[in-house]
Amino acid sequence: MAGPSGGVSPLRFGDFTLDIANRRLLDKGAPVDLNARYLDALALMAQRPGDLVTKDEFLDTAWNGVPVTDEALTQAIRKLRQALGDDANAPRYIETVPKHGYRFIAPVESADTPAPAASRPATDWLGLAASGTIGGGMAGLLGGLLYGLGGTSQPLAPGMGAASVLVVLVSLNILVGLAGGAGVSAGIALAHRLKGAALPFLMAGGAIGGLLVGTFARLLGIDAFTLLFGQAPARMTGGFEGSLLGLAVGVGAWAALRPDGLASPRRAIGLGAASGAFAGLAIALFGGTLMAGSLAALSRNFDGSRLDLDRLAHLVGEAQFGPLSTALTAALEGLLFGGCIAAALLFALRQRA
């Protein structure tokens, strides 16, 4: 079978343009030296971004059916990665699918499409950060409703006291969710802008963003409570919790931001939720606290509090809010935070697509 040939518009990915009709690869307009077989292999993958390309397909297209060893294909992929400045351990262009083949994971568009304006990367960065912030706020809304409906010291029906607690709890959770989502998503969006959809960088970006927001929020919260009430709860969510959650959200963001993440949103959201739940559970096991743990500590510190999270503890067999309640609510909060941010990032990508 002949290799890819004329009649195909040039393809653009990253700084590269693949002109299949004229059989050349350009890096920011400068030619890249590739032999014919490697160019055909690249064209085969770039014309099918997100699809698995098997060894047999490479042999039929780039080697015209001539039998070659596996090492020849491995060498071709190695040379292509060198030409693209790609890394097999944190790929931006070519991903290895062990024992099956390779997949081109970078977004590909026709070079006939007008190039993005110079300000587009900043807009994309801000758009992703804003979407993740909204996702954090949605997680806060859901958590606030759960704790407000299940954690007041009396039912909502008799009067407005419990209703006021609900409003305050929901508002507080939304505010915390927005702040956490903003920090984590900004770190992830910046990492994505600089390094693409590479898992280690997205995780690092989320962890750094979560660390900064969590540390600042803890310091501000301790100062505020000390100033207003003369004391502050010993256990409050801080940088440790924020960094672990950010690390987990980075996993969900990786699934959402991959080119094939658009084709399986449930898988991306599920991975974000699962990694968030695991991080929440790890936080509790290491002695940290998330929102429910912080609220429980606050309610015990101040007499006459209308908040009684012990009602939630009763559901899991504890007389008062203890280690099991802390672990389960932390896992739930992590699940909501990771899943909602992954869903928000997916929504943002679909809007852009």
C-alpha positions in Angstrom: 0.0 0.0 0.0 1.3 3.4 -0.9 2.1 5.8 1.9 0.0 8.9 2.6 0.0 11.2 -0.3 -1.5 14.2 -2.0 -5.0 15.7 -1.6 -4.6 16.1 2.2 -4.5 19.5 3.8 -1.4 20.2 5.9 -1.9 19.3 9.6 -0.9 21.5 12.5 0.0 20.3 16.1 1.9 22.3 18.6 4.7 24.2 16.8 4.7 21.7 13.9 3.1 21.6 10.5 3.0 18.3 8.6 2.6 18.9 4.9 1.7 15.5 3.7 1.2 16.5 0.0 4.7 18.0 -0.2 6.1 15.4 2.2 7.8 17.6 4.7 7.6 18.4 8.4 8.0 22.0 9.6 9.0 23.2 13.0 7.9 26.9 13.3 8.3 27.0 9.5 11.8 25.4 9.5 12.1 22.0 7.8 12.8 18.9 10.0 14.9 16.2 8.5 12.9 12.9 8.4 13.3 9.9 6.1 10.4 8.8 4.0 9.3 5.9 6.1 9.3 7.9 9.3 7.3 10.7 7.6 4.7 8.1 6.5 4.5 6.7 10.0 3.9 10.2 11.5 1.3 11.0 8.8 -0.6 7.8 9.6 -0.8 8.7 13.3 -1.4 12.4 12.8 -4.4 11.8 10.5 -6.0 9.7 13.3 -5.4 11.6 16.5 -6.5 9.6 19.6 -6.8 6.3 17.6 -4.6 3.3 18.3 -2.3 2.5 15.3 -1.2 -1.1 15.3 2.1 -2.5 14.1 0.5 -4.1 11.1 -0.9 -0.7 10.0 2.5 0.8 10.3 4.0 -2.0 8.2 1.3 -1.7 5.5 1.7 2.0 5.2 5.3 3.0 6.0 7.0 -0.2 4.9 4.6 -1.1 2.1 4.0 -4.6 3.5 7.7 -5.5 3.7 8.4 -7.6 6.8 10.6 -5.9 9.3 11.5 -6.5 12.9 9.9 -4.8 15.8 13.1 -2.9 16.4 12.6 -1.1 13.1 9.3 0.3 14.2 10.7 1.1 17.7 13.6 3.0 16.0 11.1 4.9 13.8 9.1 6.0 16.8 12.3 6.9 18.7 13.4 9.1 15.8 10.0 10.8 15.5 10.0 11.6 19.2 13.4 13.1 18.9 12.2 15.2 15.9 9.2 16.4 17.9 11.1 17.0 21.2 8.8 14.4 22.8 9.4 12.3 25.9 8.2 8.7 26.1 7.8 8.9 29.9 5.6 12.1 29.7 4.4 12.2 26.1 2.8 15.2 24.4 2.6 13.7 20.9 3.2 10.0 20.7 1.9 7.6 23.4 3.0 4.0 23.6 0.2 1.4 24.0 2.2 -1.6 25.3 2.0 -4.7 23.1 -0.5 -3.0 20.8 1.0 0.0 19.0 1.0 3.8 19.3 -1.4 6.7 19.6 -1.0 10.3 18.6 -2.4 12.3 21.6 -1.8 15.9 20.6 -4.7 18.0 19.3 -4.5 18.2 15.5 -6.1 20.8 13.2 -5.9 21.7 9.6 -3.2 24.2 8.8 -5.8 25.8 6.4 -7.6 27.0 9.6 -6.4 30.5 10.6 -3.7 30.3 13.2 -4.9 31.2 16.7 -4.4 34.8 17.8 -1.4 35.6 20.0 -3.7 36.0 23.0 -5.4 32.6 22.6 -3.0 30.7 24.9 -3.8 33.1 27.7 -7.5 32.9 27.0 -7.3 29.1 27.1 -5.4 29.2 30.3 -7.8 31.5 32.0 -10.8 29.5 30.6 -9.5 26.3 32.0 -8.8 27.9 35.4 -12.3 29.6 35.4 -14.0 26.3 34.6 -12.1 24.4 37.3 -13.1 27.2 39.8 -16.8 26.7 38.9 -16.3 23.0 39.4 -14.9 23.6 42.8 -17.9 25.8 43.6 -20.3 23.1 42.5 -18.6 20.6 44.8 -18.9 23.1 47.6 -22.7 23.5 46.9 -23.3 19.7 47.0 -21.2 19.3 50.2 -22.9 22.3 51.8 -26.4 20.9 51.2 -25.4 17.5 52.6 -23.9 18.9 55.8 -26.6 21.6 56.1 -29.5 19.1 55.8 -27.9 16.4 57.9 -25.8 18.4 60.4 -28.1 20.9 62.0 -29.1 20.4 65.6 -32.8 20.4 64.8 -35.0 19.8 61.7 -35.6 22.6 59.2 -39.4 22.6 59.6 -40.0 24.1 63.1 -38.4 27.5 62.4 -35.8 29.6 60.6 -32.9 28.7 62.9 -31.9 25.6 61.1 -32.7 27.2 57.7 -30.2 29.9 58.6 -27.6 27.3 59.4 -28.3 25.7 56.0 -27.8 29.0 54.2 -24.6 29.7 56.1 -23.2 26.2 55.5 -24.0 26.2 51.8 -22.5 29.7 51.4 -19.3 28.7 53.3 -18.8 25.5 51.4 -19.3 27.2 48.1 -16.8 29.9 49.0 -14.2 27.3 50.1 -14.9 25.2 47.0 -14.4 28.2 44.7 -11.2 29.2 46.5 -9.8 25.6 46.4 -11.0 25.1 42.8 -9.4 28.4 41.7 -6.0 27.5 43.2 -5.8 23.9 42.0 -7.2 24.7 38.6 -4.9 27.7 38.0 -1.9 25.4 38.8 -3.2 22.7 36.4 -4.1 25.2 33.7 -0.6 26.8 33.9 1.1 23.3 33.7 -1.1 22.4 30.8 -0.2 25.6 29.0 3.6 25.0 29.5 3.8 21.2 29.2 0.6 19.9 27.6 -1.4 17.0 29.0 1.5 15.3 30.7 0.4 13.6 33.9 3.3 14.4 36.2 3.1 18.1 35.4 -0.6 18.4 35.8 -0.4 16.6 39.2 2.5 18.9 40.2 0.5 22.0 39.1 -2.5 20.9 41.1 -0.5 20.1 44.2 1.3 23.5 44.1 -2.0 25.4 43.6 -3.7 23.5 46.4 -0.7 24.0 48.7 -0.7 27.7 48.3 -4.5 28.2 48.7 -4.7 25.8 51.6 -1.8 27.4 53.5 -3.2 30.9 52.9 -6.7 29.9 53.9 -5.5 28.2 57.1 -3.4 31.2 58.2 -6.3 33.6 57.4 -8.8 31.4 59.2 -6.7 31.0 62.4 -6.1 34.8 62.5 -9.8 35.5 61.9 -11.0 33.2 64.7 -8.4 34.3 67.1 -9.2 38.0 66.5 -13.0 37.5 66.7 -13.3 34.8 69.4 -10.0 34.7 71.2 -9.3 31.1 70.0 -9.1 29.1 66.9 -9.8 25.3 66.4 -6.6 23.3 66.4 -7.6 21.2 63.4 -8.3 23.2 60.3 -7.8 22.4 56.6 -4.5 23.7 55.3 -1.6 23.3 52.9 -1.2 19.6 53.5 -4.8 18.8 52.6 -4.8 21.2 49.7 -1.6 19.7 48.1 -2.9 16.1 48.3 -6.3 17.1 46.9 -4.6 19.1 44.1 -2.4 16.1 43.3 -5.5 13.9 42.9 -7.4 16.5 40.9 -4.4 16.6 38.5 -5.1 12.9 37.7 -8.7 13.7 36.8 -7.5 16.7 34.8 -5.1 14.5 32.9 -8.0 12.2 31.9 -10.2 15.2 31.0 -7.6 17.1 29.0 -6.3 14.2 26.9 -7.6 14.3 23.3 -9.5 11.0 23.8 -10.9 12.2 27.1 -13.7 13.9 25.1 -14.8 10.5 23.8 -15.3 9.0 27.2 -16.4 11.7 29.7 -17.7 9.2 32.2 -14.3 7.6 32.4 -12.5 10.9 32.9 -15.0 12.1 35.5 -14.9 8.7 37.3 -11.1 8.8 37.5 -11.2 12.3 38.8 -13.8 11.3 41.5 -12.0 8.1 42.4 -8.6 9.8 42.8 -10.2 12.6 44.8 -11.9 10.1 47.1 -8.6 8.3 47.6 -6.8 11.6 48.4 -9.5 12.5 50.9 -9.2 9.2 52.6 -5.4 9.5 52.7 -5.8 12.9 54.3 -7.9 11.5 57.1 -5.6 8.6 57.7 -2.6 10.9 58.0 -4.5 13.0 60.6 -5.6 15.9 58.3 -9.1 17.3 58.1 -11.3 18.6 55.3 -14.5 20.6 55.6 -16.5 18.3 57.8 -13.6 17.7 60.2 -13.0 21.4 60.4 -16.7 22.1 61.0 -16.9 19.5 63.7 -13.9 21.0 65.5 -15.5 24.5 65.3 -18.8 23.2 66.7 -17.1 21.7 69.7 -15.0 24.9 70.4 -18.0 27.2 70.7 -20.8 26.6 73.1 -24.3 27.0 71.8 -23.4 26.0 68.2 -26.4 25.2 66.0 -24.2 22.8 64.0 -24.2 19.2 65.1 -22.4 16.9 62.8 -22.7 14.1 65.3 -26.0 13.4 63.6 -24.0 12.3 60.6 -21.7 10.2 62.8 -24.8 8.3 64.0 -25.3 7.0 60.5 -22.0 5.1 60.6 -22.4 3.9 64.1 -20.4 6.5 66.0 -21.7 8.2 69.1 -20.0 11.5 68.0 -18.0 12.7 65.0 -14.9 10.6 65.2 -12.2 8.8 63.1 -14.6 6.8 60.9 -16.9 9.8 60.2 -13.8 12.0 59.5 -12.5 9.4 57.0 -15.8 8.8 55.2 -16.7 12.5 54.9 -13.2 13.4 53.7 -13.4 10.7 51.0 -16.8 12.0 50.0 -15.5 15.6 49.8 -12.5 14.5 47.7 -14.8 12.6 45.4 -17.0 15.6 44.9 -14.1 18.0 44.4 -12.2 15.8 42.0 -15.3 14.7 40.0 -16.8 18.2 39.7 -13.5 19.8 38.5 -12.9 17.0 35.9 -16.5 17.5 34.7 -16.0 21.3 34.5 -12.8 20.9 32.5 -14.5 18.5 30.1 -17.3 20.9 29.6 -14.9 23.7 28.9 -13.1 21.6 26.3 -16.4 20.7 24.6 -17.3 24.3 24.4 -14.0 25.1 22.7 -14.3 22.2 20.4 
